Amino acid sequence: MGFFNNNDDEFKVGDKVRVKYRGQEGYIIDKNDSLYMVSLDDGKYVDSYSADQLEKCW
């Protein structure tokens, strides 16, 4: 009845995130299976991370 969301995506393309162990911030630009592709340092670097390595930031 709408109490639970069947969509298990924790993050969406465009979300601003922080890589927990690096402290770097960037934006989700794509998702491939369980990995999120994150653009870091104004697009100079792109790397992939699992959801447990990321946290939303505002």
C-alpha distances in whole Angstrom, upper triangle without the diagonal:
4,6,8,10,11,14,17,19,20,23,23,27,28,27,30,30,33,34,34,37,39,38,38,36,35,32,30,32,30,28,29,27,27,29,29,32,34,36,39,42,41,41,44,42,39,37,34,32,29,26,28,31,30,28,27,30,30
4,5,7,9,12,14,16,17,19,20,23,25,23,26,27,29,31,31,34,36,35,35,32,31,29,27,28,27,25,27,25,24,27,26,29,30,33,35,38,37,37,40,38,36,34,31,29,27,23,25,28,26,25,24,26,26
4,7,10,12,14,16,16,19,20,24,25,23,26,26,28,29,29,32,34,33,34,31,31,29,27,29,27,25,27,25,24,26,26,29,30,33,35,38,37,37,40,38,35,34,31,28,26,22,23,26,25,23,22,25,26
4,6,9,10,13,13,16,18,21,23,21,24,24,26,27,27,30,32,31,31,29,28,26,24,26,24,22,24,22,20,23,23,26,27,30,32,35,35,35,38,35,32,31,28,25,22,19,20,24,22,21,20,23,24
4,5,7,10,11,13,14,18,20,18,21,21,24,25,25,28,30,29,29,27,26,23,21,23,21,19,20,19,18,20,20,23,24,27,29,32,32,32,35,32,29,28,25,23,20,17,19,22,20,19,19,22,23
4,6,9,11,14,15,18,21,20,23,22,25,25,26,29,30,30,30,28,26,24,21,22,20,17,18,16,16,18,19,22,24,27,29,33,33,32,34,32,29,27,24,22,19,17,19,22,21,20,20,23,25
4,6,8,10,11,14,17,16,19,19,22,22,23,26,28,27,27,24,23,20,17,18,16,14,15,13,13,15,15,19,20,23,26,29,29,28,31,28,25,24,20,19,16,14,16,19,18,18,17,21,22
4,6,9,11,14,17,15,18,17,19,19,20,23,25,24,24,22,21,19,16,18,15,12,14,12,10,13,13,17,18,22,24,27,28,27,29,26,23,21,18,16,13,11,13,16,15,15,15,19,21
4,6,7,10,13,12,15,14,16,17,18,21,22,22,21,19,18,15,12,14,12,9,11,10,9,10,10,13,15,18,20,24,24,23,25,23,20,18,15,13,11,9,12,14,13,13,13,16,18
4,7,10,12,10,12,11,14,14,15,18,20,19,19,17,16,14,11,14,13,11,13,13,10,11,10,13,14,17,19,22,23,22,25,22,19,18,15,12,10,7,10,12,10,10,9,13,15
4,7,9,7,9,9,12,13,14,18,18,17,16,14,13,10,8,10,10,9,12,13,11,10,8,11,11,14,16,19,19,19,21,19,16,15,13,11,10,8,11,12,9,9,8,11,13
4,6,6,9,10,14,15,17,20,20,20,18,15,13,9,7,8,8,8,12,13,12,12,9,11,11,13,16,19,18,17,21,19,16,16,14,13,13,11,14,15,12,12,10,13,14
4,6,9,10,14,15,18,21,20,20,17,14,11,8,5,5,6,8,11,14,13,12,9,9,9,11,14,17,16,14,18,16,14,14,13,13,14,13,16,16,13,14,12,14,15
4,6,9,13,15,18,21,20,18,16,12,9,6,5,6,9,11,15,17,17,15,11,11,9,10,12,15,13,13,16,16,14,15,14,15,16,15,18,17,14,13,11,12,12
4,6,10,12,15,18,18,16,14,11,8,6,6,8,10,12,15,17,16,14,11,11,10,11,12,15,14,14,18,16,15,15,14,14,14,12,15,14,11,10,7,8,9
4,7,10,13,16,15,13,11,7,6,5,7,10,12,14,17,19,18,15,12,12,9,10,10,12,12,13,16,15,14,14,14,14,15,13,15,14,10,9,6,6,7
4,7,9,12,12,10,8,6,6,6,7,11,13,14,17,18,16,14,10,11,8,10,10,12,13,14,16,14,13,13,12,11,12,10,12,10,6,5,4,5,8
4,6,9,8,6,6,4,6,9,10,13,15,16,18,20,17,15,12,12,9,11,9,11,13,14,16,14,13,12,12,11,12,11,11,8,6,5,6,6,10
4,6,5,5,5,6,8,10,11,14,15,15,17,18,16,13,11,11,9,11,10,12,15,15,16,13,12,10,10,8,10,10,9,6,5,7,9,10,13
4,6,6,8,9,12,14,14,18,19,18,20,20,17,15,14,15,13,15,13,15,18,19,19,16,16,14,13,10,11,10,9,6,6,7,10,11,14
4,6,8,11,14,16,17,20,20,20,21,22,18,16,15,16,14,16,14,16,19,19,19,16,16,14,14,11,12,13,11,7,9,10,14,14,18
4,5,9,11,14,16,18,20,20,21,22,20,17,16,15,13,14,11,12,16,16,16,13,14,12,13,12,14,14,13,9,10,11,14,14,17
4,7,10,13,15,18,20,21,22,24,21,18,16,16,13,14,11,12,15,16,16,14,15,14,15,13,15,15,14,11,10,10,12,11,14
4,7,10,13,15,17,19,21,23,20,17,15,14,10,10,7,8,11,12,13,11,12,11,13,12,15,15,15,11,10,11,12,11,13
4,7,10,13,15,17,20,22,19,16,13,12,9,9,6,8,9,11,12,11,11,12,13,12,15,14,15,12,9,9,9,8,10
4,7,9,12,14,17,19,18,15,11,10,6,5,5,7,7,8,10,9,9,10,11,12,14,14,15,13,10,11,10,9,11
4,6,9,12,15,17,16,13,10,8,5,5,7,10,9,9,12,11,10,11,11,12,14,13,16,14,11,11,10,10,11
4,6,8,11,14,13,10,7,6,5,6,9,12,12,11,14,12,10,10,9,10,11,11,14,13,10,11,10,12,13
4,7,10,14,14,11,8,6,6,6,10,13,12,10,13,12,9,10,10,12,14,14,17,16,14,15,14,15,17
4,7,10,11,9,6,5,7,9,13,16,16,13,16,14,10,10,9,11,12,13,16,15,14,16,15,17,19
4,6,7,6,4,6,9,12,15,19,19,16,18,16,12,11,9,10,10,10,14,14,13,15,15,18,20
4,6,5,6,8,11,14,17,21,21,18,20,17,13,12,9,10,10,12,15,15,15,18,18,21,24
4,6,8,11,14,17,20,24,24,22,23,20,17,14,11,11,10,11,14,15,15,18,19,22,25
4,7,10,13,17,19,23,23,21,23,20,16,13,10,8,6,8,10,12,12,15,17,20,23
4,7,9,13,15,19,20,18,19,16,12,10,6,5,5,7,10,10,11,14,15,18,21
4,6,10,12,16,17,15,17,14,10,8,5,5,6,7,10,10,9,12,13,15,18
4,7,10,13,14,11,13,10,7,6,4,7,9,10,13,12,11,14,14,16,18
4,6,10,11,9,11,8,6,5,6,7,10,11,14,11,10,12,12,13,16
4,7,7,5,7,6,5,7,9,11,14,15,17,14,13,14,14,14,16
4,6,5,6,5,6,8,10,12,15,16,17,14,13,14,14,14,15
4,6,5,6,9,11,14,15,19,19,21,17,16,17,16,15,16
4,6,8,10,13,16,17,20,21,22,20,17,18,17,16,16
4,5,7,10,13,16,19,20,22,19,17,19,18,17,18
4,7,10,14,16,20,21,23,20,19,20,20,20,21
4,7,10,13,17,18,20,17,16,18,19,18,20
4,7,10,14,16,18,15,14,17,17,18,20
4,7,10,13,15,12,12,15,16,18,20
4,7,10,12,10,10,14,15,17,20
4,7,8,6,7,11,13,15,19
4,6,6,7,10,13,16,19
4,5,5,8,10,13,17
4,6,8,11,14,18
4,7,11,13,17
4,7,9,13
4,6,10
4,7
4
